[in-house]
């Protein structure tokens, strides 16, 4: 199994498919790996795939309430709740 550090390198190198596959394997083996869920959420967020990103962040928070997934989840919710009325009234 690849280390978290190696998976982070794949993410930084934009090898998202490879990192996603490795993280999914990792959470199957250890469903309490909050860092893997957090990183998986980050990948989905980068892809603007909001629903699975939120699900991963919430899973990470269920496992570890002090996870950095809390801030990431809040950020996604802010993005999704953004409303600019000027966009509707040109």
DRENDO-1510 file (C-alpha; in Angstrom, 1 decimal, always signed):
<recs>
REC; n; res; u; v; w
REC; 1; UNK; +0.0; +0.0; +0.0 .
REC; 2; UNK; +1.3; +3.4; -0.9 .
REC; 3; UNK; +2.1; +5.9; +1.9 .
REC; 4; UNK; +0.0; +9.0; +2.5 .
REC; 5; UNK; +3.1; +11.0; +1.5 .
REC; 6; UNK; +3.3; +9.3; -1.8 .
REC; 7; UNK; -0.4; +9.9; -2.4 .
REC; 8; UNK; +0.0; +13.5; -1.6 .
REC; 9; UNK; +2.8; +13.7; -4.1 .
REC; 10; UNK; +0.4; +12.3; -6.8 .
REC; 11; UNK; -2.2; +14.9; -5.8 .
REC; 12; UNK; +0.4; +17.7; -6.1 .
REC; 13; UNK; +1.6; +16.3; -9.4 .
REC; 14; UNK; -2.1; +16.4; -10.6 .
REC; 15; UNK; -2.2; +12.6; -11.0 .
REC; 16; UNK; -5.7; +12.6; -9.5 .
REC; 17; UNK; -7.0; +9.3; -11.0 .
REC; 18; UNK; -4.0; +7.4; -9.5 .
REC; 19; UNK; -4.4; +9.2; -6.1 .
REC; 20; UNK; -8.2; +8.5; -6.1 .
REC; 21; UNK; -7.7; +4.8; -6.7 .
REC; 22; UNK; -5.1; +4.5; -4.0 .
REC; 23; UNK; -7.2; +6.4; -1.5 .
REC; 24; UNK; -10.3; +4.3; -2.2 .
REC; 25; UNK; -8.2; +1.2; -1.6 .
REC; 26; UNK; -6.9; +2.7; +1.6 .
REC; 27; UNK; -10.3; +3.5; +3.0 .
REC; 28; UNK; -11.5; +0.0; +2.1 .
REC; 29; UNK; -8.6; -1.5; +4.2 .
REC; 30; UNK; -9.0; +1.1; +7.0 .
REC; 31; UNK; -12.4; +2.7; +7.1 .
REC; 32; UNK; -11.3; +4.9; +10.0 .
REC; 33; UNK; -8.5; +6.7; +8.1 .
REC; 34; UNK; -9.8; +10.2; +8.4 .
REC; 35; UNK; -6.8; +11.7; +6.5 .
REC; 36; UNK; -7.6; +9.5; +3.5 .
REC; 37; UNK; -11.2; +10.7; +3.4 .
REC; 38; UNK; -10.0; +14.3; +3.7 .
REC; 39; UNK; -7.6; +13.9; +0.8 .
REC; 40; UNK; -10.2; +12.1; -1.2 .
REC; 41; UNK; -12.6; +15.0; -0.5 .
REC; 42; UNK; -9.9; +17.4; -1.7 .
REC; 43; UNK; -9.5; +15.6; -5.0 .
REC; 44; UNK; -13.3; +15.7; -5.5 .
REC; 45; UNK; -13.3; +19.4; -4.6 .
REC; 46; UNK; -10.6; +20.1; -7.2 .
REC; 47; UNK; -12.8; +18.4; -9.8 .
REC; 48; UNK; -15.8; +20.4; -8.7 .
REC; 49; UNK; -17.5; +17.1; -7.8 .
REC; 50; UNK; -19.3; +18.6; -4.8 .
REC; 51; UNK; -21.5; +15.8; -3.5 .
REC; 52; UNK; -18.7; +13.2; -3.0 .
REC; 53; UNK; -16.4; +15.9; -1.6 .
REC; 54; UNK; -18.9; +16.8; +1.1 .
REC; 55; UNK; -19.5; +13.2; +1.9 .
REC; 56; UNK; -15.8; +12.5; +2.3 .
REC; 57; UNK; -15.3; +15.6; +4.5 .
REC; 58; UNK; -18.3; +14.6; +6.7 .
REC; 59; UNK; -16.9; +11.0; +7.0 .
REC; 60; UNK; -13.5; +12.4; +8.0 .
REC; 61; UNK; -15.3; +14.6; +10.6 .
REC; 62; UNK; -17.2; +11.7; +12.0 .
REC; 63; UNK; -14.0; +9.8; +12.5 .
REC; 64; UNK; -12.0; +12.8; +13.8 .
REC; 65; UNK; -13.9; +15.9; +14.9 .
REC; 66; UNK; -10.5; +17.8; +14.8 .
REC; 67; UNK; -9.8; +17.0; +11.2 .
REC; 68; UNK; -8.9; +19.7; +8.8 .
REC; 69; UNK; -12.0; +18.5; +6.9 .
REC; 70; UNK; -14.0; +20.9; +9.0 .
REC; 71; UNK; -12.5; +23.9; +7.4 .
REC; 72; UNK; -12.6; +22.3; +3.9 .
REC; 73; UNK; -16.3; +21.4; +4.4 .
REC; 74; UNK; -17.1; +25.0; +5.5 .
REC; 75; UNK; -15.3; +26.3; +2.5 .
REC; 76; UNK; -17.3; +24.1; +0.1 .
REC; 77; UNK; -20.6; +25.1; +1.7 .
REC; 78; UNK; -19.7; +28.7; +1.3 .
REC; 79; UNK; -18.9; +28.2; -2.4 .
REC; 80; UNK; -22.2; +26.4; -3.0 .
REC; 81; UNK; -24.2; +28.9; -1.1 .
REC; 82; UNK; -22.7; +31.9; -2.9 .
REC; 83; UNK; -25.4; +34.1; -4.4 .
REC; 84; UNK; -24.7; +37.2; -6.5 .
REC; 85; UNK; -28.0; +38.9; -7.5 .
REC; 86; UNK; -26.1; +41.0; -10.0 .
REC; 87; UNK; -25.7; +37.9; -12.1 .
REC; 88; UNK; -29.4; +37.7; -12.6 .
REC; 89; UNK; -29.9; +41.4; -13.4 .
REC; 90; UNK; -27.5; +42.4; -16.1 .
</recs>
